Amino acid sequence: MSAAPLGLAEETPEADRLGGYPHPRHTETLYGQEAAEARFLAAFNSGRLPHAWLITGPRGIGKATLAWRIARFLIATPLEQEAGLFGEPELPESLAVDPGHPVARRIAAGSEGNLMLLRRKWVEKPAPARFKTVIDVDSTRELKRFFAYSAAEKARRVVLIDSVDEMSTSAANAVLKVLEEPPLNTVLLLISHAPASLLPTIRSRCQVLPCATLSEAALIAALREAGAEPPEDAGKRAALTALSEGSVATALQLIDDEGLALYAALVALFRDLPRLDRPATLALAAKCGGRAAQDRFRLTVRLIDTLLARIARTGALGPLPAGSAPAPEAAPGEAALLARLAPDATRARAWAELAATLGARARAGAAVNLDAPALITDICLKISEAAAEMRL
């Protein structure tokens, strides 16, 4: 008897899906992760495939797409391969599975019985409807029912967790027991954005599969695959790559919420630090007020953090060697601003510490529903005061 299907419904919100863009299980092409794919394929072809993989890297670079690609491949590939022309089974050269393959169709529909997906659940009651904040232990109990069934057609079974960072302590301990005594012919794929925060015992029982940040070419190709429209202007493309740090998820948010224009406004606002244009600051903050502007508020906080990080990085790296090409600007006048605010490593450390402090302040303020415009105004004032203390 095979495992019960996932039963994913398109109308139900999915915690592992970004906005209205395609879910990773529907993404057929993977960009920029050729090395990670080759590493997994080499392990598979060696005949000594690890039973658990920790797929790591920043958010939005294709980890989930890779995990679903691996899942399709493992379930679609028979446990017992037929002999090739010269007697030995032919080793696969790619993880690609024909979209018309029954396994590919079932996974796309959310009805593959040999696949178990763990993620934060959407709950309707008690109101308001929302995602659970963690993958709780109740979700991991479903693993017992999943393993109670026999794998269909003598195929492998796959457990995909997106993301393992979001598991509660009890859930993490339950998954650890599975990692310690994995069922036969089962592979666990654990997606992690911050592997250092995981239980050391979980990390030690997994083969780490690191994913790389995307190049500009790979990022633009992935955005088009998702149905987005990247900027036509070469400078804006470079800015999008720099601000997103190669993350498709971040780039999509920047495109949807006019993030490049917002970042340019922040660079212009801080151009004359420590002097701060109060009317411009208040106007910037006012756009973050109200329930409808929550995404704008979060993006503003993120881009301020990005700007501070880029300031700190500039000071830490120091002047470019003679003849080196300067890094592309993410906004007009950014290079001059970064160089002026962080001329040395000492000031770089000060800006890095300020970024950590303000980031914690923003998270704490958001957690208690502090007035968003007031919080943005306060952050800008703190940056101005820091610049004054550094005598810039």
N, C-alpha and C positions, 0 to 999 in steps of 0.2 A: 504493500500500500504506500502510495506516495504522500509527501507532506502536503498539508492544506495550502492553497495558493495564498499569495500575499493579499490579494483583494484590494489593490490600490485604486482609489476612485479619483478621477481627474478633478472633480469639483471640490474635493477635500484639500484644504491648504497643506502644503508639504514643507516641513522645517528645513529640508535639504535642497530646496529649490529657491532660486533668486527671482522674486517678482513674477512677471509674466513670461520670463524666458524659459526655454526648454529645460526639462529636468535632465540631469547627467545621464540617466538611463536611455534617453532618446538621442544622445549625441554620439554619432558614429565615428567622427574623425577626432583624433587627439593630436594637439599641436604642442611642440616644444618638449615633449617628454620621451623622446626616442631612447635616451640612455636608460631611463627607468624601465621602459618596456623591454628593452634588450636584456637588461639584467634579470628581469623576471623570466623571460623566455629561456635564457641560458640555464637558470635553475630548473625550470620545467624539463628541458631537454636532457639535463644531466641525470634524470631519474631519481633525484633526491630533493624533491620539492618540499620546502618547509611548510608546516601546517598552519603557520600564522605569519601575517605580514603587517608591519606597521608602516603605512604610507604617509610620509611626512612632507612638510613644506608650508609656506604661507598660504593663506586663504585665497581661493579663486584662481589657482594656477593649473588646475586640471586633475587634482588628486582624485576627486569623486569620479570624473570621467574615466580615469585610468582604472579605478576600482571596478566600475561597472563593465569596462572592457575586459578586464581579467575574469570577472564573474561569468560573462557570456562565454568566453573562451574555455574556461575550466568545465563548465556544465555541458557545453556543446561537444567537447573533445571526449570520445569514449575512453573508459578506463583501459580497455584492451584494444590496442591499435591493430589494424589489419596489416599484414606484411606488404612491403612495397615490391617493386619490380624485381629487386635482387634479394628478396628474402627479409630484410630488416625493415621495420616500419619507417616511413619517411618522417623526419623531424619537422615540426611546424616552423616556419620562418617568420610568422607574424601572429599577433593576437587577434587579428581581424576575423569576424564571423559574418557571413552573408546575412544581410538584414532579413532575407526571406527564410532563413533557417528557423525551424520550429522553436528552438530555444530563444533565439533573438526576438521572435514575435511574442513569445510568452513573457519574456522579461520586460519588453516594451509595454505590454498590457498589464504588468504587475501580477501575473498569474503563474509564475514559474514555481513549481512545488519544491524544487531542490535549492531554492534561494530563500534565505531569511534575512530581512532588513531590520536593523535596530536603529531608531532615530527618535527624536523628541516627538511625542504624540500631540495631535490636535484634539482638544476636549471642548465639548459644547456646554457642559454643565459642571459646576455652577457657573452661571453667567458672570462676566462676559466670556464668549468663546475665545480661546487662546491656545497657544502652544504651551506645553509643560516646560518648565525651566530646565529640567534635566531629563536624561534617559533614566527612568527609575527602575527599581528592582522588579516591579511587576512586569516590565517589558522583557527583562532577562529571563523571567520564568517561562516565557513563551519558547525559549530555547529547548526546554525539556520536552515540550510537546513536539517541536520540530524534529528533535533527534529520536523521538519515539517512533516516527514513521521510517519506513525503509526508503532508501533513495530510489527514485523512478529510473527504470531502464539501466540499472547498475551504473548510474552516473555519480560524479562527485557532488557533494553538497557544499554550498558556500554560505557563510555568515558574513554580512557586510554591516559594519557599524559606522555611522556617519553622524556625529563624530564621537570618538572615544573620549575626547576631552569633556564632553557634556554628560558623562555618566556620573550618577551619584556614587558615593563610596560603597554602598551596598551592591549596586549594579556592577561596579568595577570588580568587587570581590567575587561576584557570581561569574563574571566573564573570566576571571583569573582561574577559577576551578576548571572551566572548559579548556583553557590554554594548557593547564597542567596535565589534563587527561583528555586530549582531543578524540572525538569519535573517529572511527575509521573512515578514510576517504573524504574527510572534511577539511576545508581550508577557510580560515578566518581572515578577513580583510578589515583592518582597523585604520580608519582615517584620522589623522591627528594634525592639528594646526600648531600645537604647542607640546611636543613630546616630553619636554623637560618637566612638565607638570604632572605627568602620569606616574602611577606606582612603579617603582623600579622593577618589581617582580613582573609586571606586565611587559615592560620594555625588554627585559632579559629573555622573555619567552617568545619574542617575535623577531623575524628577520626584517630589519629596517630597509625600507625602499624609499630613498629620498627623491623628491621631485624638484626640478629647477624652476626658478622664476623665468618668465617668458621674455624672449627678445621682442623687439618692436614688430618684426615681421610675423612672428608666431602669434603675438597678441592681436594684431590686426586681423589675421586669418581666423583666429578663434572668435573674435567679435562678430565677424561676418557670418561664421557658422551659426552663431547664436541668434542671428537676425538683426543685429545692431548695425548702425551706420557710423563707422569711424570717421573722423575729420578728414577732409581731402587735403587740407593744408599740411605740408610736411612739418612745419614748426609745431602745429597743434598736435600732430601725431606724436612727435618727440615728447611734448609736454605731457600728453596722456600716458605715455609709457613710463615717464619719470615719476609722475604723481601716483600712478597705480602700482608702481614697482613690479610690473609684470603680472599683475593679478587681473584676470578677466572680470571677476566679480566687482572689484573696485572700479575698473574701467567702465563697466556698464553703469554703475551708479554715478560716476562722473559725467557720463554722456547724458543720462536721463535727467540729472538735476543741475545741469550746466555748471559742473564743478570746475572746469577750466576758467570760466569767467569769475567764479567765486574766488578761486585761488589768486587770480590776477588782482582782484579787489583787495585781498589781504596783503599782497605784496605792496600795492599802492598805499594802503593804510599805514603800513609800518615803515614806509620808505624814509621818513624823517625822524625815526626814533632817536632819542627818547621823546621828542615832541609827537603828540598824538592829536589827530584831528577829531575833536569830540563830536561834532555833528555827523561826520562820516561814520564814526564808531557806533553812535546811537542808531543811525540808519541801517547799518549792517546788522546790529543786534535785533532791531525791530522785525526784520524779516524772519527771525527764528521763533517768533511768538505764536501761540495758539496750537491747538491739536493738529491742524492741517499742516503745520510747518515743522513737525517733529523730524522728518527726514532732513529738512534743511538745517535744523539745529545740529543733528548728529554729524552731517557732512561738514558743517562749519567747524565743529570741534575737531573732527578728524584732520581737516586741512590745516588748522592752526598747529596741531601736533606735527603734521608732516613738515610744515614750514620750520618749526623749531628744530626738528630732527635734521633737516637739510642745512640749517644754520650751524648746528653742532658738528655735523659731518664735515662741513667746509673747513672749520677751524682745526678739527682733528687731523685732517689730511694735509693741511698746509698748502703753500703755493705749488702750482703745477710745475713739473720740470720744464726746463727750456725746450721749446719746440713742440710741447704736447698740445693737443687740441682741447679747448675748453669743453666742459660738459654742456649739453644743450640746456637752455633756460626753460623753466616750466611756466614762466610769465615774463613779460617785458620788465627789465630793470632788476630781475631777481639776482643775477650774478653779482652786481655791484652791492646790493643789499646784503647778501650772504657774506661777501668779503669784508664789508665794513663792520658788521655786527660780530663776526668771529674771526678776528685777524690772527688769533693764536690758540694754542691748545687750552690755555687757562680759561679763556672765555668760552671755548667750546664745551668744557666741562660744566661751566655755569649754566649754559643754555640747555644742556642735556638734563641737568638736575631740575631746572625750571619746567621742562617738558614733562618730567615724571610727576612733579608736584601738581601742575595744572591739570594733567590727565586724571590724576586721582581726584582732584577737586571737581572736575566735570562729571566724573562717574558718580561721585557721592551726591552731587547736586541733582543729577538726573534721577537717581534712585529715590529721592524724597520729593520729586516733582517741583524742584525749585524753579522759579520763574526763569525761563530760558533766555529772554533778552537781558535780564539782569546778570545772569551767569556769564553770557558772552561779553557783556560790557566789563564785568569784573576781570575776566581773563585778559582782555586787551589792556586794561589798566595795570595789571600785574606785569605784563610784558613791558609796558612803558616804564614802570618803576625799576624793573630789572636792568633795562638799558641805561637808565640814569645812574644806577649804582655802579655800573661798569664804566661809567664816564665815557660813553660812546657819543 
